[in-house]
Amino acid sequence: MHLLVQPVMAFPASDASSPSTVVPSASAATADASDASALAHQLQLLNGYSSVVGPGWNFGASLGLQEVFNDNVFQSSSDRRWDLISVLTPSVYAYGDTQRIQLRLNYQPSVNYYARNSSLNQITPSLNATSDVIVWQDHLYLDLRATSGISSASGSTPGLGYGQTGAGTQVNSLNGLNKQNSTQYNSYEASPYFLQSFDTYGTLKVGYTYAMSTTSNSAGFVLLPVTTTGTAASQTSNQELIQFTTGSFLERMSDTVLLNGTQSQNTTTRPHPVAKRRSTQNSVATPPFLPTSSTTC
C-alpha cells in the first residue's frame, strides 16, 4: 500500500495586513441590518473558520448515535459479509473572539462498533482548528492550524467509486468505509510573523512557518489525533519569508519584493518483526531566500 502525505499550506494565505475576514469600517455602520446578516452568513458558508461568531468565548458539546446496516463490510466481490454497525459520535467545539485571540476548534471523533466483525472496530478522529494570536499589537502575530481525520486509502468509497472523495474528505462507517481501506491523516502548522509599517512608504513582513503532515494506516481504537501503528509517511517543512510592499507614496503604482525559502523532509516508516525500518528523504523546494518581485499599476 502506498501512502501519500497530505500537502500542507507553507504560509498563511492571510494575515493582519490582508485578513480573510473583512471587518466593517465605521462608515458602514449605517448599513441595513438584513444586508449585514446576509453577508455574514455568506462568509460563514465560504469559510466557517474565518466567520465572526460573536465576542467572547463559546463552548459546546453534543452526542450522536446511529445504527448502520452494511451487506458487504469487507468490500469483497466474492466473500460478502453483512454487519450491523453502531456509530457513536461525540463532539466538542470552542469559538473564541477576543482582542488578542481568534479561535475556531471542532473535534468530532467517531466510535465504530461492529456487532459481528469486531476486527473492524475503530475510532476515527476528526479535528479542525485554527487560531490567530496577537502577541504584540500591530507587530507580532502567531497563526496556528491543525487538521486530523480519516480518508479512503485506495481512493474508492463504497457506493461512490474511485475519485469521488478528495484528499482530506472525512469518511467513516456511515458511508461504508472500514479500517482496511482507511488512512488517518494529521496536519499541524505554526506561523509566527512580524509586521512593520513605514508610514506611506510600505509594509515589511518577516515570517517563519513550521509544518508537519503525517499519513498512516488506520489501526483500531485511537482517540487522539496522533499517528497510528502500521506503515506511516510524514513530511516536515520549514519556510522563511521576507516581504516588502510599497505604500501609497508611489500613488498609482505598487511594488512587492519577496524573499522566500522552503526546506522539506519526507520520512516513511514500515513495521518490522524486530525493529521499525525508516527511510528519510531531504529536499529543498526553493533555494533559501529566492527573490521575486511584482509591480502593479
N, C-alpha and C positions, 0 to 999 in steps of 0.2 A: 504494500500500500504506500502510495506517495502522498506526503503531507505538504501542503503549500501554506506558508505563513501568510496571514492576512497582512496587507500593506498598512503602514501607519502613517499618519499625517506628520510630515517632518517639522512643520512650524504652524502655529495657529493662523488660520486664514484671516482672522480679525483680531484687533487689539483696541486699546483705548483711543487711538487716533483714528481708527476706522472700524467702529463697533459693528457687530452683526445685528444688533437691535437698534433701530432708530429711535432716539429719545426725543419726544416732542419739545419744541422750543417754546419760550414764553409767549411768542406771538401766536402760537397755535392753541392757546388756552381757551379761545372762544369758539373753537371748532364744535360742530354738532356732536353731541354725546353718542348718538347712534353710529355716526361715521367712525368715531374713535373706537367704539366697541367692535365694529366690523373689521377694522384694520388690525386690532389686537388679535382677533380670532384668526384672521388670515395668517398673521405672523406665527401664531402657535401651530397652525397646520403645517406650515413650511418648516419650522424648526422649533420643536417643543422645548428644547433646552435653552433657547435664547429668548423665549417669550417671557413677558412680565407676569408674575403670578401674585403680585401684591407685596407690600413691605413686610419686614419681619421674617419669622420662621414658621414654616408649616410642616407638620409631620402627620403621617397616616399609615394605616396598615389594613390589609384585607386578607381573606382566606377563601379559596375556591376549591370545589371538589367536583370532578366529572368522571363518569364511567364510559369507557370506550370499548366497543367490540371490534376485534380485528380478526379476519378469517385467514390471514397469512402473515403472522408476526415475524417469520424469518425471511420474508420476501423471497420465497423459493418458487420456482416454476414447476418442480416435481414433488416436493415434500411440503405440502401446505398444512400449517397447524394454526388452529384458532386459539384465541385467548381473550380474557376479559381483563381490561387494564383500568386500574384506579389511578387517577391523576390528581394529586393534591398540590395546590398552588398557593402558598403564602406569598405575600408581597409587602414590602415596606417602601415608603418614599419620604424624601426630605427636600423641601424647597426653601432656600434662603435668599433674602433680598435685603441687604443692609448697605450702609455707606461704603463698607470695605470688602464685603464678601458677597459674591453671587454663586449660589449652589443649586444644582439640579441633580438629584440622585434617585434612581429607581432600581430596586433589587427584587427579582421575582424568580426564585428557584422553583423547579417543578419536580415533585416526587412521583416517580412512575413505578407502580407495583403491579406485577403480572401474576394473576391467580394460578396459572398452570406452568409457566416457564419462568421460574424465579431467577434463572441466569441472566435474564434481560433487565432485572430491576436496576434502577439507577436514579440519581438526582441530576437534573440538568440545570446549571446556573444561567441566569440572565441578569446582567448588570449593565447599566448605563449611567455614567456620572460625569459631570463636568463642573468645574469651579474656576472662578476668576477672583483673585485676591489682590487688593490694593495694598502693597507693602509700604510704599511712600507715595503720598498723594501727588498725582500728575507726573510721577517719575518712574517708580519701580513697581512692576506688576508680576504676578505669578499665575500661569494658566495650567490647570490640572485636568486630565481626562482619563477615563477608564471604561473599558468595554469588555464584557465576557458573555459567552453564550455557546450554543450548540448549532452546528450546521451539518449538512449531508456530506459525508466523506467521499462518496462516489459521484456527487453532483446530481444524483437522482433521488426524487422524493416520491413515495408511493402515491399513485393516482395522478401525479403531475408530470412524471417523466424526467428526462435529463434537462439540465439547464434552466429549470423553472424556479429554482431558489438560488438567488445570488449569494456570493460570499458574505457571511455575516448575518444571513437571514435566520432568525430564531425559529427552529422547528423542534418538535418533540413527539411523544407518543400520540398526541391528538391528531397528527396527520400521518400516522403510521410509521414513523421513523424509530428504529431501535438502536441500541448502542453499538451493534455490529456494523452499522452504516452511519455512525455519527462521529463527528470530530469536535472537540472542545477548543475554542479559541479565546485568547485573552490579550488585551492590548492596554498598555499603560503609557502615559506621556506626561512629562513635566517641562514647562517652558517659562523660565524667568526671563524678563526683558526690561530694558531701561529706555525711557523716552525723555528727550530734552528738546524743548522748543527754543529757537533763537529768534524771537520776535517775528518779523515778517520775512526773515531770511530762509527759514526752513525748520525741519524737524529731524533730529537724529534718533535712530533706533538701534540699540545693541541688544542682541538676544542669543540665547542658547537653548537647545531642546535635547532632552534625553528621551528616547522612545524605545519601548520593548514590546515585542509581539511574540506570542507562543501559540502553537497548534499541537494538539496531542490526541491520541485515541481516547475516546470516552470509555472509562473503565470502572463503572459501578457507582457507588454512593460517594460522591464528592460534593460537599455542600458549599465550600468556599470557592471563589473564582481563582483557583490555582491549577497548575498543570497536573494532569492525572498520570497514571502509570502507562506504560506502553511506549511505542515509537513517538518521539516528540521532536519538533523543529522549533527553533526560536530565532529571532532576529533582533539585534540591538543596533541603534543608530545614534549618532551624535551630530548635531548641526550647529554651526556658528554663523551668525548673521550680523552684518553691519550695513545699515541703510540710511541714506540721507535724501530727503525730499525737499526741494526748494519751496519757499512760501510765495506770498503774493507780491514780493518786491519785483519779480520778473513780469508782473502783470499777466499777460495772456499766455505766457509760456511757463511750463512746469517741467522740472528735470528730476529724475530719480537715479541715484548711484547705489548699486547694491554689491556688497562683497559677501559671498556665500560659500561655505564649505560643508561637506557631508561625508561622514565615515560610517560604515556599517559592518556588522559581523553576523554571519549566519552559522548556526550550530544545529546539528542533528544528533539525537541520542537514541540508540536502539537497545532494547533489553537483551541481556546475555545471561546464560546459566551461572556464570561465575562473577562477571562484572559487567557493567554497562559499557558499551562501545560508543565513543563520542568522536565526532568529526567536526572541525571548525574551519570556516572559510571567512577570510577578511577581505573587504573590498572598500574602495574609496569611490563613492558615487561621483563626486566632483572634487577637483583639487582644492586644498584649503584656500579659502578666500578667493574664489573665482569672481573677478569683477564683471559687472554688467551695468549698462546704463540705458535709460529710456527717456525720451523727451516728448511731451505733448503740447499742443498749441491750441 
